[in-house]
Amino acid sequence: MTEKVSFDTVEPGTQLPSIERPVTQEAMWKYAVASLDYNTVHVHPEWCKTAQVFGLESTVGHGQMTMSFLGSVLSDWAYPVGGWIKKMDCKFIKPVLPGDKITCGGVVTEKHPIGQGKDFVVVSIYAANQKGEMVAVGEAEVTLP
């Protein structure tokens, strides 16, 4: 979309620009520090080889890390024009593993003209791994000027 994003210019079906995020064990360690979530399933590869949480011999990414990727899709799109994220819900479907490349995107599904600067759109959001498998899906309400 080359025109400026606003409530008037978006319609149901408008695609948000997608983003890609590589996931490494180092990124998961850094996210653990940032989030204070040091759960062994995220930060201890040797333990995971034995424990096999989720039937995997690997650490798995924090769900909130994946959700932050989804939030970036929304904020990169809305914040430059003065929009903001009102609400965001997410369901985690499949574990994110070190070595995955996560692609996130969204599509406007509804418009709600409230007036008084409170107009918002509903955006269906998704995160998929490099195999095209959905790892998370969700929905957000985004206020646009």
C-alpha positions as CSV (number, residue, x, y, z in Angstrom):
1,M,0.0,0.0,0.0
2,T,1.6,3.2,-1.1
3,E,-0.9,5.7,0.2
4,K,-0.8,6.8,3.9
5,V,-2.5,4.4,6.2
6,S,-5.7,5.8,7.8
7,F,-9.1,4.6,8.8
8,D,-10.5,5.9,5.6
9,T,-7.9,4.2,3.3
10,V,-8.0,0.7,4.8
11,E,-10.8,-1.8,3.9
12,P,-11.4,-5.4,4.9
13,G,-8.9,-7.4,2.9
14,T,-6.1,-4.8,3.3
15,Q,-2.8,-6.8,3.9
16,L,-0.3,-5.5,6.4
17,P,3.4,-5.7,5.4
18,S,4.8,-9.0,6.7
19,I,8.0,-9.3,8.7
20,E,10.5,-12.2,9.1
21,R,12.4,-13.0,12.3
22,P,15.1,-15.6,12.6
23,V,15.0,-17.6,15.9
24,T,18.3,-18.7,17.4
25,Q,19.2,-20.1,20.7
26,E,21.0,-16.9,21.4
27,A,17.9,-14.9,20.7
28,M,15.9,-17.1,23.1
29,W,18.6,-16.6,25.8
30,K,18.3,-12.8,25.3
31,Y,14.5,-12.9,25.4
32,A,14.8,-14.9,28.7
33,V,16.9,-12.0,30.2
34,A,14.5,-9.4,28.8
35,S,11.4,-11.2,30.1
36,L,12.9,-12.7,33.2
37,D,11.5,-16.0,32.0
38,Y,14.3,-18.5,32.6
39,N,12.2,-21.6,32.2
40,T,14.5,-24.5,31.4
41,V,12.5,-25.4,28.3
42,H,13.7,-22.1,26.8
43,V,17.2,-21.8,28.0
44,H,18.8,-25.2,28.6
45,P,19.5,-27.2,25.4
46,E,21.2,-30.1,27.2
47,W,18.3,-30.6,29.7
48,C,15.8,-30.5,26.8
49,K,17.6,-33.4,25.0
50,T,16.8,-35.6,28.0
51,A,13.4,-34.2,29.1
52,Q,12.0,-34.0,25.6
53,V,9.3,-31.5,26.4
54,F,6.6,-31.6,23.7
55,G,8.3,-34.7,22.4
56,L,11.2,-32.6,21.2
57,E,14.9,-32.8,22.0
58,S,15.2,-29.0,21.6
59,T,14.5,-25.8,23.5
60,V,11.4,-24.0,22.4
61,G,10.9,-20.2,22.0
62,H,8.9,-18.2,24.5
63,G,5.3,-17.8,23.4
64,Q,5.5,-14.1,24.3
65,M,8.5,-13.8,22.0
66,T,6.3,-15.0,19.1
67,M,3.6,-12.6,20.2
68,S,6.1,-9.7,20.2
69,F,6.8,-10.5,16.6
70,L,3.1,-10.3,15.9
71,G,3.0,-7.0,17.7
72,S,5.8,-5.6,15.5
73,V,3.6,-6.2,12.4
74,L,0.9,-4.1,14.0
75,S,3.1,-1.4,15.4
76,D,5.2,-1.0,12.3
77,W,2.0,-0.5,10.3
78,A,0.0,1.7,12.7
79,Y,2.4,3.7,14.9
80,P,4.0,5.8,12.2
81,V,0.6,7.4,11.4
82,G,-0.5,7.9,15.0
83,G,-2.4,4.6,15.4
84,W,-2.2,2.3,18.3
85,I,-2.9,-1.3,19.4
86,K,-6.0,-1.4,21.6
87,K,-6.1,-5.1,22.1
88,M,-4.3,-8.2,20.9
89,D,-5.1,-11.9,21.5
90,C,-3.0,-14.8,20.3
91,K,-3.2,-18.6,20.3
92,F,0.1,-20.6,20.1
93,I,-0.3,-23.6,17.8
94,K,3.1,-25.1,17.3
95,P,6.4,-24.7,19.2
96,V,9.0,-22.3,17.7
97,L,12.4,-23.9,17.6
98,P,16.0,-22.6,17.2
99,G,16.7,-22.4,13.5
100,D,13.2,-21.4,12.6
101,K,12.5,-18.4,10.5
102,I,9.1,-16.9,11.5
103,T,7.1,-14.9,9.1
104,C,4.3,-12.8,10.5
105,G,1.6,-10.8,8.8
106,G,-2.0,-9.7,9.1
107,V,-5.1,-8.7,7.2
108,V,-7.8,-6.2,8.1
109,T,-11.1,-8.1,8.6
110,E,-13.4,-5.5,10.0
111,K,-13.9,-1.7,10.3
112,H,-15.6,0.0,13.2
113,P,-16.4,3.7,12.7
114,I,-16.9,4.9,16.3
115,G,-16.1,8.6,15.7
116,Q,-14.3,11.0,18.1
117,G,-10.9,9.6,17.3
118,K,-11.9,6.1,18.4
119,D,-12.3,4.4,14.9
120,F,-10.6,1.0,14.8
121,V,-10.1,-2.0,12.6
122,V,-9.8,-5.6,13.5
123,V,-6.8,-7.4,12.1
124,S,-6.3,-11.1,11.8
125,I,-2.7,-11.9,12.6
126,Y,-0.5,-15.0,12.0
127,A,3.0,-16.3,12.5
128,A,4.3,-19.2,10.3
129,N,7.6,-21.1,10.3
130,Q,9.8,-21.6,7.2
131,K,7.7,-24.7,6.3
132,G,4.6,-22.6,6.1
133,E,3.2,-24.2,9.3
134,M,1.2,-21.8,11.5
135,V,2.8,-21.4,14.9
136,A,0.4,-18.7,16.1
137,V,-2.8,-17.0,15.1
138,G,-4.6,-14.2,16.6
139,E,-6.7,-11.0,16.3
140,A,-6.0,-7.4,17.2
141,E,-7.9,-4.2,17.4
142,V,-6.0,-1.2,16.0
143,T,-7.1,2.4,16.3
144,L,-6.3,4.5,13.2
145,P,-6.6,8.2,12.6
